[in-house]
Amino acid sequence: MKLQRHGTIACLALAAVLGLSACGSDNNEPANPSASGSAGATAAVDCASGTINAQGSSAQKNAMDEWIKAYQQKCTDAKINYEPSGSGAGIQAFIAGTADFAGSDSALKEEEQPKADAKCAGGQAINLPMVIGPVAVVYNVSGVDNLQLKPATIAKIFAGKVTKWDDPAIKADNPDAKLPSTAIQAVHRADESGTTDNFTKYLSKTAEADWTFDHAKAWKAPGGVAAPKSDGVASKVKSTEGTISYVEWSYAENAGLSKAKVANGAGEFTELTAEAAGKTIAGAKIEGQGDDLKMSIDYNTKEAGAYPIVLVTYEIVCTKGTPAEKLGLIKGLLGHAASSEGQSELTELGYAPLPDEVRTKVEAAVKNLS
């Protein structure tokens, strides 16, 4: 499949850049619980029984659904529920104790950390990167193919400064396109979203003069049209002429949406592929301490062929203090997700696998949970 091929290319590209020893296998055969887990073999799965409830990022829903399905097929006494309520709601549920772990497209904020730590008796809440999800700039404009946009133009559109598709700013980015005078409907997330946080962080880092709203999970700019969750955004763009929005790549692919080429820090208009996203992730740095693996992404990357709008979804968990009846199942599921096999399951879903150098650190952090 197309996405599987792209995921393999991305993994090879990351290996070349980071000097990695190996990439995730594309072998999706059911794992043998007695397997050794060595390179080239299906990894062993630590089965646990019981029930866990998690919620958060809708951007990672397709990944989480795949992991839960694969884990429960091997571990039939496990019951795992994941609600794609949005990153903000997921973090609040984790803090309130109604979610056993949270998925968030941005790491815990400074003001959220003490509240999250308070849930972890004797430990702390940490951010474990698990899903690399490129963010697509999607649009629905009849007769316009291969749209390309600079960061400043994207910022002006979503800030409400550019309101027609034939605006001079868009024409300058697309000199050969026939652009209609249709009004632009800029669609943003209605709920608090890590995708919004990452997208607005990208705008604040790459188009500071035109985007003056900083970044946050909640949409701050005036105007535009709101839609709930990633599914709602994709559906709104697909059904409405003249729209433009931002959504995680897997949702853009599933909905068959047109995706704009985006200019990177070198001014190169780049198509969104797993290989192009992988080049940006290759330059990301881990800035957390110990088992807290939050990452810093260079949205202004000048790497040739790099697609710059990329998010990392974290699983937010307690290092210590998780109830014993929940701990084994959390470690089992997240251990599978962080394995080479678990990461390889993502390539057909519109995600890129974690670089192995990062993946092994996540795997070790999961084993350390207590």
C-alpha positions as CSV (number, residue, x, y, z in Angstrom):
1,M,0.0,0.0,0.0
2,K,1.0,3.6,-0.6
3,L,1.3,4.6,3.1
4,Q,3.1,1.4,4.0
5,R,5.7,2.2,1.3
6,H,6.1,5.8,2.5
7,G,6.5,4.6,6.1
8,T,9.3,2.3,5.2
9,I,11.0,5.0,3.2
10,A,10.7,7.4,6.2
11,C,12.2,4.8,8.5
12,L,15.1,4.3,6.2
13,A,15.6,8.0,5.9
14,L,15.6,8.4,9.7
15,A,18.1,5.6,10.0
16,A,20.5,7.3,7.6
17,V,20.2,10.7,9.4
18,L,20.4,9.4,13.0
19,G,22.7,6.4,12.4
20,L,20.1,4.0,13.7
21,S,20.7,0.3,13.7
22,A,17.3,-0.9,12.6
23,C,13.8,0.2,11.7
24,G,10.4,-1.3,12.6
25,S,9.5,-4.5,10.8
26,D,6.5,-4.4,8.4
27,N,5.7,-8.0,9.6
28,N,2.1,-7.8,10.8
29,E,1.7,-11.5,11.5
30,P,0.2,-12.3,15.0
31,A,2.8,-12.5,17.6
32,N,3.8,-15.7,19.3
33,P,3.7,-15.1,23.1
34,S,6.8,-17.2,23.5
35,A,8.8,-15.3,20.9
36,S,12.1,-13.9,22.0
37,G,11.4,-10.4,20.7
38,S,14.8,-10.2,18.9
39,A,15.3,-8.2,15.8
40,G,13.6,-9.8,12.8
41,A,11.1,-11.7,15.0
42,T,7.6,-10.8,16.3
43,A,8.0,-9.4,19.7
44,A,6.6,-11.1,22.9
45,V,3.6,-9.4,24.4
46,D,3.1,-9.0,28.2
47,C,-0.5,-10.0,28.6
48,A,-2.5,-8.7,31.6
49,S,-6.1,-9.0,32.5
50,G,-8.6,-6.3,33.7
51,T,-10.0,-3.1,32.4
52,I,-8.4,0.3,31.7
53,N,-10.0,3.5,30.5
54,A,-8.0,6.2,28.6
55,Q,-8.9,9.2,26.6
56,G,-7.5,12.2,24.9
57,S,-6.0,13.0,21.4
58,S,-8.3,12.2,18.5
59,A,-5.3,12.5,16.2
60,Q,-4.0,9.2,17.6
61,K,-7.4,7.4,17.6
62,N,-6.6,5.3,14.5
63,A,-3.2,4.3,16.0
64,M,-4.8,3.5,19.4
65,D,-7.6,1.5,17.8
66,E,-5.0,-0.6,16.0
67,W,-2.9,-1.2,19.1
68,I,-5.9,-2.1,21.2
69,K,-7.2,-4.5,18.6
70,A,-3.8,-6.2,18.2
71,Y,-3.2,-6.4,22.0
72,Q,-6.7,-7.8,22.8
73,Q,-6.4,-10.4,20.1
74,K,-3.3,-11.8,21.9
75,C,-4.5,-11.0,25.4
76,T,-8.2,-12.0,25.5
77,D,-8.7,-11.2,29.2
78,A,-7.9,-7.5,28.6
79,K,-10.5,-4.8,28.1
80,I,-9.2,-1.4,27.0
81,N,-11.4,1.6,26.2
82,Y,-10.0,4.7,24.5
83,E,-12.2,7.8,24.0
84,P,-11.0,10.4,21.5
85,S,-12.2,13.3,23.5
86,G,-9.4,15.7,22.6
87,S,-6.0,16.3,24.2
88,G,-7.3,18.9,26.7
89,A,-10.2,16.7,27.9
90,G,-7.8,13.8,28.1
91,I,-5.4,15.6,30.4
92,Q,-8.2,16.9,32.6
93,A,-9.6,13.3,32.9
94,F,-6.2,12.0,33.8
95,I,-5.8,14.7,36.5
96,A,-9.4,14.0,37.8
97,G,-8.6,10.3,38.0
98,T,-11.2,9.2,35.4
99,A,-8.6,8.2,32.8
100,D,-5.9,5.7,33.6
101,F,-3.6,7.4,31.0
102,A,-4.1,10.3,28.6
103,G,-3.2,10.9,25.0
104,S,-2.1,14.4,24.2
105,D,-0.6,16.0,21.1
106,S,1.4,18.3,23.2
107,A,3.4,17.6,26.4
108,L,2.1,18.7,29.8
109,K,2.2,22.4,30.3
110,E,4.1,23.9,33.3
111,E,0.8,24.8,35.0
112,E,-0.6,21.3,34.4
113,Q,2.4,19.4,35.7
114,P,1.8,19.8,39.5
115,K,-1.9,18.7,39.1
116,A,-0.9,15.7,37.1
117,D,1.9,14.8,39.5
118,A,-0.6,14.9,42.4
119,K,-2.4,11.9,40.8
120,C,0.9,9.9,40.9
121,A,1.4,8.8,44.5
122,G,5.2,8.8,45.1
123,G,5.9,9.5,41.4
124,Q,5.4,12.0,38.7
125,A,3.4,12.3,35.4
126,I,5.6,11.9,32.3
127,N,5.2,12.3,28.6
128,L,6.0,9.3,26.4
129,P,6.1,10.0,22.7
130,M,4.2,7.3,20.9
131,V,2.8,8.6,17.6
132,I,4.3,10.8,14.9
133,G,1.5,12.4,13.1
134,P,2.2,14.9,10.3
135,V,-0.4,17.7,10.2
136,A,-1.9,18.3,6.8
137,V,-3.2,21.6,5.5
138,V,-6.3,20.4,3.7
139,Y,-8.6,22.4,1.4
140,N,-11.7,22.1,-0.8
141,V,-11.6,24.4,-3.8
142,S,-13.0,23.3,-7.1
143,G,-10.5,23.4,-9.9
144,V,-7.4,24.0,-7.7
145,D,-4.9,21.2,-7.6
146,N,-1.4,21.2,-6.1
147,L,-2.0,24.2,-3.9
148,Q,1.2,25.5,-2.2
149,L,1.5,27.8,0.7
150,K,4.1,29.7,2.6
151,P,3.9,29.9,6.4
152,A,3.0,33.6,6.3
153,T,0.2,32.9,3.8
154,I,-1.2,30.2,6.1
155,A,-1.0,32.5,9.1
156,K,-2.8,35.3,7.2
157,I,-5.6,32.9,6.2
158,F,-6.2,31.6,9.7
159,A,-5.9,35.0,11.2
160,G,-8.6,36.3,9.0
161,K,-6.3,38.7,7.0
162,V,-6.7,36.8,3.7
163,T,-10.4,36.1,3.0
164,K,-10.6,35.3,-0.7
165,W,-9.0,32.4,-2.6
166,D,-7.7,34.8,-5.3
167,D,-6.0,37.0,-2.8
168,P,-2.6,38.3,-4.0
169,A,-0.8,36.4,-1.2
170,I,-2.2,33.1,-2.4
171,K,-1.6,34.1,-6.0
172,A,2.1,34.8,-5.2
173,D,2.5,31.3,-3.9
174,N,0.7,29.8,-6.8
175,P,1.5,31.9,-9.9
176,D,0.3,29.2,-12.4
177,A,-3.0,28.4,-10.6
178,K,-6.5,29.6,-11.6
179,L,-7.8,30.7,-8.3
180,P,-11.5,31.6,-7.8
181,S,-12.8,34.6,-6.0
182,T,-14.6,32.3,-3.6
183,A,-14.7,33.3,0.1
184,I,-12.4,31.3,2.3
185,Q,-13.9,29.4,5.2
186,A,-11.0,28.6,7.7
187,V,-12.1,25.7,9.8
188,H,-10.6,25.1,13.3
189,R,-11.2,22.7,16.1
190,A,-14.1,23.5,18.4
191,D,-12.6,21.5,21.3
192,E,-9.3,21.9,23.1
193,S,-6.8,20.0,20.9
194,G,-3.2,19.2,20.9
195,T,-3.4,19.4,17.1
196,T,-4.4,23.0,17.4
197,D,-1.6,23.6,19.9
198,N,0.9,22.2,17.5
199,F,-0.5,23.9,14.5
200,T,-0.6,27.3,16.2
201,K,2.9,26.7,17.6
202,Y,4.1,26.1,14.1
203,L,2.5,29.4,13.0
204,S,4.0,31.3,16.0
205,K,7.4,30.0,15.2
206,T,7.4,30.4,11.4
207,A,5.1,33.5,10.8
208,E,5.5,35.6,13.9
209,A,4.6,38.9,12.1
210,D,1.3,37.5,10.8
211,W,0.3,35.2,13.6
212,T,0.0,37.2,16.9
213,F,-2.1,34.7,18.9
214,D,0.8,32.6,20.3
215,H,-0.2,28.9,20.7
216,A,-2.7,26.9,22.8
217,K,-5.0,23.9,22.8
218,A,-8.0,26.3,22.5
219,W,-8.4,28.3,19.2
220,K,-7.7,32.0,20.0
221,A,-8.0,33.7,16.6
222,P,-11.3,35.5,15.7
223,G,-13.6,34.3,13.0
224,G,-13.5,31.1,11.1
225,V,-15.7,28.0,11.5
226,A,-15.4,25.5,14.3
227,A,-15.8,21.7,14.0
228,P,-15.5,19.1,16.7
229,K,-12.5,16.7,16.8
230,S,-10.5,15.5,13.9
231,D,-13.3,13.6,12.3
232,G,-15.5,16.7,12.4
233,V,-12.8,18.9,10.8
234,A,-12.2,16.4,8.0
235,S,-16.0,16.0,7.4
236,K,-16.5,19.8,7.3
237,V,-13.8,20.3,4.7
238,K,-14.9,17.4,2.6
239,S,-18.5,18.6,2.4
240,T,-18.0,22.4,2.1
241,E,-16.6,24.3,-0.9
242,G,-14.1,27.0,-0.1
243,T,-12.8,25.5,3.1
244,I,-9.3,25.1,4.4
245,S,-8.2,23.5,7.7
246,Y,-5.5,21.6,9.5
247,V,-5.9,17.9,10.4
248,E,-3.7,14.9,11.2
249,W,-2.5,13.2,8.1
250,S,-4.4,9.9,8.7
251,Y,-7.7,11.7,8.7
252,A,-6.9,13.6,5.6
253,E,-6.0,10.3,3.9
254,N,-9.1,8.5,5.1
255,A,-11.4,11.4,3.9
256,G,-9.6,11.7,0.6
257,L,-8.9,15.4,1.1
258,S,-6.6,17.6,-1.0
259,K,-3.4,18.5,0.9
260,A,-1.3,21.7,0.3
261,K,2.4,21.7,-0.2
262,V,4.0,23.7,2.6
263,A,7.2,25.8,2.3
264,N,9.8,24.7,4.9
265,G,12.5,27.0,6.4
266,A,14.5,26.8,3.1
267,G,11.5,28.1,1.2
268,E,11.0,24.8,-0.6
269,F,7.4,23.8,-1.1
270,T,7.1,20.2,0.1
271,E,4.5,17.5,-0.3
272,L,3.4,15.7,2.8
273,T,4.8,12.2,2.8
274,A,6.1,10.0,5.6
275,E,9.6,10.5,4.3
276,A,9.3,14.3,4.3
277,A,7.8,14.3,7.9
278,G,10.6,11.9,9.0
279,K,13.2,14.5,7.9
280,T,11.7,17.0,10.3
281,I,11.4,14.5,13.2
282,A,15.0,13.6,12.6
283,G,16.0,17.0,13.8
284,A,13.7,16.9,16.9
285,K,15.4,16.9,20.4
286,I,14.4,15.2,23.6
287,E,14.2,18.0,26.2
288,G,12.7,16.1,29.1
289,Q,14.6,14.6,32.0
290,G,14.9,10.9,32.9
291,D,11.9,8.9,31.6
292,D,10.1,12.1,30.7
293,L,10.7,12.2,26.9
294,K,9.0,15.3,25.7
295,M,10.4,16.6,22.4
296,S,11.2,19.9,20.8
297,I,10.5,20.2,17.0
298,D,12.2,22.6,14.7
299,Y,9.4,24.0,12.6
300,N,11.8,26.1,10.7
301,T,13.8,23.2,9.5
302,K,15.9,23.8,6.4
303,E,16.5,20.2,5.7
304,A,16.0,19.5,2.0
305,G,12.7,17.8,1.4
306,A,11.4,18.2,5.0
307,Y,7.7,18.7,5.6
308,P,7.6,21.1,8.6
309,I,4.2,20.6,10.3
310,V,4.6,17.5,12.4
311,L,3.2,16.7,15.8
312,V,4.1,14.0,18.4
313,T,1.4,12.5,20.4
314,Y,2.3,11.6,24.0
315,E,0.9,9.0,26.4
316,I,0.8,10.7,29.8
317,V,1.3,8.2,32.6
318,C,2.5,8.0,36.2
319,T,6.0,6.8,36.9
320,K,4.7,5.4,40.2
321,G,1.4,5.2,42.0
322,T,-0.8,3.5,39.4
323,P,-3.2,1.1,41.1
324,A,-1.9,-2.5,40.9
325,E,-5.0,-3.7,39.0
326,K,-4.3,-1.2,36.3
327,L,-0.5,-1.2,36.1
328,G,0.0,-4.5,34.3
329,L,-2.4,-3.7,31.5
330,I,-1.1,-0.2,31.0
331,K,2.4,-1.5,30.7
332,G,1.3,-4.3,28.4
333,L,-0.6,-2.1,26.0
334,L,2.0,0.7,25.9
335,G,4.8,-1.8,25.7
336,H,3.3,-3.3,22.6
337,A,2.7,0.3,21.2
338,A,6.4,1.1,21.7
339,S,7.7,-2.2,20.3
340,S,9.1,-2.5,16.7
341,E,6.0,-4.5,15.9
342,G,3.6,-1.9,17.4
343,Q,5.3,1.0,15.5
344,S,5.3,-0.9,12.2
345,E,1.5,-1.3,12.5
346,L,1.2,2.5,12.0
347,T,2.7,2.8,8.6
348,E,-0.5,1.9,6.7
349,L,-2.6,4.3,8.9
350,G,-1.0,7.6,7.9
351,Y,1.6,7.9,10.7
352,A,5.4,7.6,10.7
353,P,7.2,5.2,13.1
354,L,9.2,6.6,15.9
355,P,13.0,6.7,15.2
356,D,14.4,3.6,16.8
357,E,16.7,5.7,19.0
358,V,13.6,7.3,20.6
359,R,11.5,4.1,20.5
360,T,13.9,2.2,22.6
361,K,13.9,4.9,25.3
362,V,10.1,4.9,25.3
363,E,10.1,1.1,25.6
364,A,12.5,1.3,28.6
365,A,10.4,4.0,30.3
366,V,7.3,1.8,30.0
367,K,9.1,-1.1,31.7
368,N,10.1,1.3,34.5
369,L,6.5,2.1,35.4
370,S,5.6,0.9,38.9
